Amino acid sequence: MPELEIIPQWMNFGEEEEKYYHQAVMEGKLMAMRRAAWRGGSPENSPKLEKLLDICEKAADNGHKVLVFSFFKVSFIQFNNIYMERHSKPL
């Protein structure tokens, strides 16, 4: 196996995601805060989703694989649906 490569990257929220995050903070909802970066619903409204799509598309183009961890299954479902809309096949 190739050596593990970890590249930390920080993304800003999209406009709707930021509103959702601040509301979750005001209500003290920790899990809602953690999910805020996926609330944009599309790559155009979610910088994190757009970046993940970009990483996976570049990896696929170069014959590489990507392993993504998430606590929330719905994040993978959302990502896979959008990826399949673009490429007509699962990642």
N, C-alpha and C positions, 0 to 999 in steps of 0.2 A: 504494500500500500504506500501511496505517497505520504510525505510528511504532512502533518496537520498544519493548516494555515488559517489563522484567525485574524480577521481584519475588522476591528471595531469601526462602526460607522454610525453617526448620529444623524437623525432626520428631524426636521421641524414638522409640526402638525399642519395639515391642510386647514382651511378656514373652518369648516364644519367640525372637524376633529378637535380643534382647539376649543370651540364652544362646548362640545360634549365633555371634554376633559375638565374644563373649569366647572361645569355643572356637577360633574362627579366629585370633584374636590369639595365643592360647597356642601354636597350631601354626604361626604365621608364614605363614598363607595369605592373601595380600593380596587375591586375587580373591574369596575367600569373604567377607572383611571387606566388600568393596564390595557384595556381593549380599545382605548380612544384612538390610537393610531390606525385602526382598521375601520373606522366609522365613515371614511370618505366614500366608500362603496365603488369607487372606480380609480384607475391609475391617475386620471386627471385631477382628482380631488384628494388623493392620498399619496403623499411623497414616499411613504414607506412601502406601499404596495407597488408603486412605479419602480422604485429601486430594486425590490426583490424580483420583479419581472425582468428588469434589465440584467441583473446578475445571472438569473437562471437561463435567459435567452443567450447570453454570451457564453456561458458554460456549455450549453447544448451545442452551439455553433462550433465550439472548439473540442467537442467530444469529451467534455468533463462532466462530472456530476456534482450536485450540491445537496448538502444535508442541512435541513432547516428544522429547528426545534421550536415548538410553541406549546404553551399550556392550553391553548384554546383550539379545539378541533374546528370550530367555525372559521377560523383564520385560514386553515388549509383548504377547506371547502371553497371559500370565497376566492382564494388565490387560484386554485385549480380551475374553477369555472371561468375566470377571466383569461387564464393561460390557454384553455381549450378554445375560447372564442377567437383568440388570435391565431392559434396554430392547428386547430381541429384534431388535436391529439393530446393525451395527458403527458405530463412531464416525466 
